[in-house]
Amino acid sequence: MVNSDVVVVGAGIAGLICAQRLRQMGHRVIVVEKSRGLGGRLATRRLSSGHADHGVRCLEVQGALTQGLIDRLCKCQILQPWVDRIHTFDRSGILHLDDSPQPRFTSATGITSVAKFLGTGLEIWHGQRVKGITATAQQTWDLTLEPTGAPSASRLTANALVITIPAPQALALLEPLLHQGLAPDRVAMVRSVKFSPCITSIAAYSAVQQPIATSLPWRAVTFLDDPDLDWVAIDSSKRPDAPCPTVIVQSTARFAKEHLETSDLQRVGQQLLERATVLASWLAAPEVLQVHRWRYAFATQPLPVDCVVADYPLPILCGGDWCGGGDRENGDFDQKHAKFDTRGLRIESALRSGLSAAEQLGMKFQGISLEAASQAVSLSNLKVGAMLAETIDQI
Ligand SMILES: Cc1cc2nc3c(=O)[nH]c(=O)nc-3n(C[C@H](O)[C@H](O)[C@H](O)COP(=O)(O)OP(=O)(O)OC[C@H]3O[C@@H](n4cnc5c(N)ncnc54)[C@H](O)[C@@H]3O)c2cc1C
């Protein structure tokens, strides 16, 4: 049996920054991640001809935290500028260039390089899905793990838990705790979060197409009002030495909802490529096609708090991109609908949520209740920006 001060469930960007901060405070932290890799939706798929980013498309400045992360990662050459302007495909089939330039950054080694950086020095248990959690009479959390790769017989216990997985998945872990006294209002908060899905086609083409792909007037296109297409990018344009074109096509939530449960995902992926031929006819004929189903892609109804916390039955905090939305200081809090608009602020929200969870748990370990800590931790953009800088400077 292994005992830890804190177990962080999920090695996405929120879980990794939270674990780094707690580790730097001197706590023993174990991150448990169901997949073999790191980064969650910050995802890169290996292909025989290279790799492609099939989740997060690129990084852009969304606030103080993404600004700090991008600056640091550019300095150590993990990120490079990719494009300043994205094309938009409008209803009448016309391509426009973004009015105002906004630099987008990416990594020649794949966007998961960002997660690899944040995971430096952390104890991460890969290939282990957390299936259940219970509070024991010994005042520890007991985690039931299900190996998704190599089997592991280890039992894991912790004094505190941070859950940074999409809210609907977190709910499955939290609901059984109602019988152990977890406050129903906390569970209700997590239940209120809504996510939308996305289907991604990852297509690799013959090297013969490379000169054609590099001469296209666009590298990435967002679609306005298209029922099926949301985003098409020449992913290989992120790497100057790419031998052949790789293309990412991401669906709308509407299209994904319609095809989410299909048993023939390849056919659905091909359908997306055929829709993308409005941009170039060769897109319908890849040499290799892989398709990924994101059941929980974007938090469409996030919470206006940085994380959900409870002291009872034992310390537990939940967060991720479905929390901490919006830029309080620039006032995009929608008073009327009492929620933050997180469109375009997803990485920013995940970072903010992870840092806030770490800060509150740090106070808990100093003897302050989580209830009091969550009242006390009102993170201004300036403060949270400084926390991020401090954390990544020590990596
Ligand atoms: C197709 C797509 C494109 C996107 N593009 C952008 C973009 O351009 N810009 C932007 O800002 N945002 C974008 N996003 C959103 C962005 O990816 C997320 O906001 C952000 O990565 C969320 O990070 P997170 O740490 O909260 O969660 P996640 O990245 O989802 O991390 C959660 C982790 O928990 C693991 N996990 C889940 N359940 C368990 C369990 N039971 N046990 C153990 N581990 C578990 C998962 O494997 C995952 O690694 C995009 C998302 C998608 C899907």
The ligand as an ORCA input file, in Angstrom:
! r2SCAN-3c Opt
* xyz 0 1
  C     -10.819     18.941    -29.878
  C     -10.494     19.959    -28.821
  C      -9.913     21.178    -29.166
  C      -9.614     22.129    -28.191
  N      -9.009     23.293    -28.552
  C      -8.699     24.208    -27.607
  C      -7.993     25.394    -27.951
  O      -7.601     25.592    -29.106
  N      -7.756     26.301    -26.960
  C      -8.138     26.085    -25.665
  O      -7.902     26.923    -24.805
  N      -8.765     24.947    -25.317
  C      -9.057     24.016    -26.244
  N      -9.687     22.856    -25.884
  C     -10.081     22.676    -24.477
  C      -8.863     22.261    -23.636
  O      -8.343     21.087    -24.181
  C      -9.285     22.002    -22.202
  O      -9.936     23.136    -21.694
  C      -8.129     21.704    -21.256
  O      -7.139     20.937    -21.876
  C      -8.721     20.985    -20.047
  O      -7.715     20.591    -19.154
  P      -8.114     19.814    -17.837
  O      -6.856     19.529    -17.103
  O      -9.180     20.551    -17.119
  O      -8.819     18.438    -18.294
  P      -8.312     17.254    -19.223
  O      -7.336     17.725    -20.218
  O      -9.543     16.574    -19.717
  O      -7.544     16.273    -18.210
  C      -8.196     15.293    -17.456
  C      -7.309     14.052    -17.366
  O      -7.923     13.115    -16.475
  C      -7.780     11.804    -16.987
  N      -8.855     11.016    -16.378
  C     -10.196     11.088    -16.621
  N     -10.856     10.228    -15.813
  C      -9.921      9.612    -15.045
  C      -9.987      8.636    -14.013
  N     -11.154      8.138    -13.582
  N      -8.831      8.204    -13.455
  C      -7.619      8.706    -13.855
  N      -7.509      9.652    -14.828
  C      -8.640     10.099    -15.403
  C      -7.890     11.992    -18.499
  O      -7.286     10.918    -19.185
  C      -7.142     13.316    -18.690
  O      -5.768     13.101    -18.918
  C      -9.941     21.868    -26.834
  C     -10.499     20.632    -26.481
  C     -10.763     19.682    -27.461
  C     -11.322     18.346    -27.060
*
